[in-house]
């Protein structure tokens, strides 16, 4: 009897945890009318010690200040799990953020070359061997003095063109699509970003110099040795911007697109939080990816303030009034002049749809 109760409690607990895990990855987007800047060029800080895992930097979004740089950093990894970075993807006339997650395999991250093992497909910066993580010194900054689980494996990148593009799809964006392995990884159970990662992102948004409007794509804090550590001894500055910076032609509030669930509202309510919507989510299924690929046909990156929309259909034509047929009547007692012919009814004027 006691054993049955224990089994029942364990089963209930497992179902609760599973439901919480699924709920944490609701498909919540942040959509913007303007694309993110290019990825800055920077060096990777040395690995602090065993068990640390590299998470590359990315451009976050804030409704008050626009794009801001979230520095790349080292975090203590959950044993056996790998980090799939988030990415910006064009679709439906907007740039939408697809949040990162932990999982047993690397999923699709837009084909973005984040560097340090993230070449656009998979991850070659290290691997799990049992309960220990081994680092590939060919692509990661690891010292054998404080880390002994290392190996050397040369990484060959087929794309010889230096590409610092930070988004998938659209004009000038990366044209990669999920591989079968990435597609399979998208259906696995995922784990949300760690609390240290969430705090790291929040602290980055509080520093004005991290915003692209201030650093013009070359952040002074491009990477940190540990998540949340923005002290001088931990910070690595960007060597250069990844491309020419162009100031947006609209304010962040104007650039912020309304999510599909928000209906026909023109903008995000002023009472909402600045980072609302910037949350991780489960990558879309194969059918959803196919739908997004269709929406990527004719983006407008050079003038992001103009978004594509489906042409409005012309109003249905109104039925034309038919003249009442003239029926003959018996001749009057007195002769009278024939009735004047009736003029044909005028056709109603139809204007073009706006």
C-alpha positions in Angstrom: 0.0 0.0 0.0 2.8 2.4 0.9 4.6 1.5 -2.3 1.5 2.3 -4.3 1.2 5.7 -2.7 4.8 6.5 -3.4 4.5 5.5 -7.0 1.3 7.6 -7.3 3.0 10.7 -5.9 6.0 10.3 -8.2 3.7 9.9 -11.2 1.7 13.1 -10.3 4.9 15.0 -9.6 6.3 13.9 -13.0 3.1 15.0 -14.8 3.2 18.4 -13.1 6.8 19.0 -14.0 6.1 18.0 -17.6 3.2 20.4 -17.8 5.2 23.2 -16.4 8.0 22.5 -18.9 5.5 22.6 -21.7 3.9 25.8 -20.4 7.2 27.6 -20.2 7.6 27.4 -23.9 4.4 29.0 -25.1 4.9 30.5 -28.5 5.2 34.2 -27.5 6.9 36.5 -30.0 8.3 39.9 -30.1 8.0 41.4 -33.6 9.8 44.4 -35.0 9.6 46.3 -38.2 13.3 46.9 -38.5 16.1 44.3 -38.6 18.8 44.0 -36.0 22.4 45.2 -36.6 25.2 42.9 -37.7 26.9 40.8 -35.1 29.9 42.6 -33.6 33.4 41.1 -33.9 34.9 40.2 -30.5 37.1 37.7 -28.7 35.9 35.0 -26.4 36.9 35.3 -22.7 38.8 32.3 -21.3 36.6 29.6 -19.9 36.4 30.0 -16.1 36.6 26.3 -15.3 35.1 22.8 -15.8 31.4 22.6 -16.4 31.1 26.0 -18.0 29.3 26.3 -21.3 29.6 29.1 -23.9 26.4 31.0 -24.9 26.9 33.5 -27.7 25.9 37.1 -27.6 22.8 38.4 -29.5 20.7 41.5 -30.1 17.8 41.9 -27.7 14.9 44.3 -28.0 13.6 46.9 -25.7 10.4 49.0 -26.5 12.0 52.1 -25.0 15.5 52.0 -26.5 15.4 49.5 -29.4 18.0 46.9 -30.0 20.6 46.3 -27.3 23.5 43.8 -27.1 23.3 40.9 -24.7 27.0 39.9 -24.2 28.2 36.4 -24.9 29.0 34.6 -21.7 30.0 31.4 -19.9 27.3 29.7 -17.7 27.2 26.4 -15.7 25.5 24.0 -18.1 22.8 21.5 -17.0 24.5 18.1 -17.3 23.9 16.4 -20.6 22.2 19.4 -22.2 23.3 21.7 -25.1 22.3 25.3 -25.8 20.5 26.2 -29.0 20.9 30.0 -29.4 17.9 32.3 -30.2 17.7 34.1 -33.5 15.8 36.8 -35.4 13.8 35.6 -38.4 11.9 37.5 -41.1 8.3 36.5 -41.8 4.9 38.1 -42.4 6.4 41.5 -42.8 8.3 41.6 -39.5 11.4 40.4 -37.7 10.4 38.0 -35.0 12.6 36.7 -32.1 12.9 32.9 -31.6 14.2 32.3 -28.1 17.0 29.9 -27.2 16.7 26.7 -25.1 18.5 23.8 -23.6 18.1 20.3 -25.0 19.8 17.0 -25.7 20.6 18.1 -29.3 21.2 21.4 -31.1 18.2 22.7 -32.9 17.7 25.3 -35.7 19.1 28.7 -34.8 18.5 30.5 -38.1 21.8 29.4 -39.7 23.4 32.4 -37.9 27.2 32.1 -37.6 27.7 33.2 -33.9 31.2 31.9 -33.8 33.1 29.9 -31.1 31.7 26.6 -32.3 28.3 27.9 -33.5 29.0 27.9 -37.3 25.3 28.1 -38.3 24.5 24.4 -38.0 25.1 22.4 -34.9 27.8 23.1 -32.3 31.5 22.0 -32.6 32.8 23.8 -29.5 32.6 20.8 -27.2 30.6 17.6 -26.3 29.4 15.7 -23.4 31.2 12.5 -22.5 29.4 10.8 -19.6 28.9 13.4 -16.9 31.7 15.7 -18.0 31.9 18.3 -20.8 34.9 18.2 -23.1 36.1 21.4 -24.9 37.4 21.6 -28.4 40.4 23.9 -28.1 40.4 24.5 -31.8 37.4 26.9 -31.5 37.1 27.7 -27.8 39.3 29.7 -25.5 40.2 27.1 -22.8 43.3 26.8 -20.7 44.6 23.4 -19.8 45.8 24.8 -16.5 42.3 24.9 -15.0 40.4 22.6 -17.5 41.7 19.1 -18.3 38.7 17.8 -20.3 39.9 19.1 -23.7 40.5 17.8 -27.3 41.5 19.3 -30.6 39.4 18.9 -33.7 39.8 21.2 -36.7 36.5 22.8 -37.9 36.1 23.4 -41.6 33.4 25.9 -42.5 32.2 25.6 -46.1 31.1 29.2 -46.2 34.3 31.1 -47.0 32.5 34.5 -47.0 32.8 36.4 -43.7 29.2 36.9 -42.7 28.1 38.8 -39.6 24.4 38.9 -40.5 22.3 38.5 -37.4 18.9 37.4 -38.8 17.4 34.8 -41.0 15.3 35.5 -44.2 14.5 38.9 -45.7 16.7 41.0 -47.8 20.3 40.4 -47.0 19.4 37.7 -44.3 20.7 34.2 -44.0 18.8 31.8 -46.3 19.3 28.6 -44.2 16.4 26.3 -43.5 16.2 23.5 -40.8 18.1 20.3 -41.5 16.4 17.0 -40.8 18.5 16.7 -37.6 17.4 20.2 -36.5 13.8 19.4 -37.3 14.0 16.3 -35.1 15.6 18.3 -32.3 12.7 20.8 -32.4 10.3 18.1 -31.3 12.4 17.0 -28.2 11.7 18.2 -24.7 13.4 21.5 -24.0 14.5 23.4 -20.9 14.1 27.1 -20.5 17.1 29.5 -20.1 18.8 29.4 -16.7 18.0 32.0 -14.1 21.6 33.3 -14.6 20.9 33.8 -18.3 17.7 35.7 -17.7 19.4 37.9 -15.1 22.3 38.5 -17.5 19.9 39.6 -20.2 18.0 41.9 -17.8 21.3 43.6 -16.6 22.4 44.1 -20.2 19.1 46.0 -20.9 19.9 48.4 -18.0 23.2 49.5 -19.4 22.7 52.4 -21.9 26.0 51.7 -23.7 24.7 48.3 -24.8 22.1 49.9 -27.0 22.8 50.1 -30.7 21.7 53.7 -30.8 24.7 54.4 -28.5 27.4 51.9 -29.7 26.4 51.8 -33.4 26.9 48.1 -33.5 30.2 48.0 -31.6 29.4 47.4 -27.9 31.9 48.1 -25.2 30.7 45.0 -23.4 30.7 42.4 -26.1 31.3 39.4 -23.8 31.8 38.6 -20.1 33.7 35.8 -18.4 30.6 34.9 -16.3 26.9 35.5 -16.6 25.8 38.7 -14.9 29.4 39.8 -14.2 29.9 43.2 -15.8 33.0 44.2 -13.8 36.0 45.6 -15.6 38.1 42.4 -15.2 35.3 40.3 -16.8 34.4 42.4 -19.7 35.7 42.0 -23.3 35.0 44.9 -25.7 34.1 44.5 -29.4 37.0 44.8 -31.8 34.7 46.3 -34.5 31.2 46.4 -35.7 30.1 43.6 -37.9 28.8 45.9 -40.6 27.9 49.5 -41.3 25.3 50.8 -38.9 22.2 52.6 -40.1 20.1 54.5 -37.6 16.4 53.5 -37.8 14.0 56.0 -39.4 11.4 55.4 -36.7 11.3 55.3 -32.9 11.4 51.9 -31.0 7.7 52.3 -30.2 6.8 52.9 -33.8 9.0 49.9 -34.9 7.4 47.5 -32.4 4.9 45.4 -34.2 1.7 44.2 -32.5 1.6 40.4 -31.8 -1.0 38.4 -33.6 -2.9 37.8 -30.3 -3.2 41.6 -29.8 -5.8 41.9 -32.5 -5.8 45.1 -34.6 -4.2 47.4 -32.1 -1.7 49.8 -33.7 1.0 49.7 -31.1 2.0 48.1 -27.8 0.1 49.8 -24.9 2.2 52.2 -23.0 1.4 50.4 -19.7 3.1 47.2 -20.9 6.6 46.3 -19.8 9.5 47.2 -22.1 10.6 43.6 -22.5 7.2 42.1 -22.8 7.1 39.3 -25.3 10.9 38.7 -25.2 10.5 35.1 -24.1 11.8 31.7 -25.2 9.5 29.4 -27.1 9.5 26.0 -28.7 10.6 26.2 -32.4 7.8 25.8 -34.8 6.8 22.5 -36.4 7.6 21.5 -39.9 4.2 22.8 -41.2 4.8 26.2 -39.5 8.3 26.5 -40.9 6.8 25.9 -44.4 4.3 28.6 -43.8 7.0 31.0 -42.7 9.1 30.2 -45.7 6.2 31.2 -47.9 6.0 34.6 -46.1 9.7 35.3 -46.8 9.1 35.8 -50.5 9.4 39.6 -50.8 10.7 41.3 -47.7 11.6 45.0 -47.6 14.7 45.4 -45.5 15.9 48.6 -47.1 12.7 50.4 -46.0 11.4 48.5 -42.9 8.8 51.0 -42.1 6.7 49.6 -45.0 5.4 46.2 -44.2 3.8 43.8 -46.6 0.1 43.1 -46.3 -2.3 41.1 -48.3 -4.1 43.2 -50.9 -7.6 44.1 -49.9 -10.3 42.5 -52.1 -12.5 44.8 -54.1 -16.0 45.3 -52.7 -18.6 43.0 -54.1 -20.5 44.7 -57.0 -24.0 45.8 -56.2 -26.8 44.3 -58.4 -27.8 46.8 -61.0 -31.5 47.9 -60.8 -33.5 46.7 -63.7 -36.1 49.0 -65.3 -39.7 47.9 -64.8 -41.0 46.5 -68.1 -43.6 48.8 -69.7 -46.9 46.9 -70.0 -49.5 47.7 -72.6 -52.9 49.1 -71.4 -56.2 49.3 -73.1 -56.6 52.4 -75.4 -58.1 55.4 -73.7 -61.5 56.9 -74.7 -59.7 60.0 -75.9 -56.6 59.9 -78.0 -53.5 61.1 -76.2 -49.8 61.5 -77.2 -47.6 58.5 -76.7 -45.8 58.5 -73.4 -42.2 59.8 -73.3 -39.6 57.1 -73.3 -38.1 56.6 -69.8 -34.4 57.2 -69.5 -32.3 54.2 -68.5 -31.3 54.2 -64.8 -27.8 55.5 -64.1 -25.2 52.9 -63.0 -24.0 53.5 -59.5 -20.4 54.7 -59.2 -17.9 52.3 -57.6 -14.7 53.7 -56.1 -11.4 51.6 -55.9 -10.7 50.0 -52.6 -8.1 51.8 -50.5 
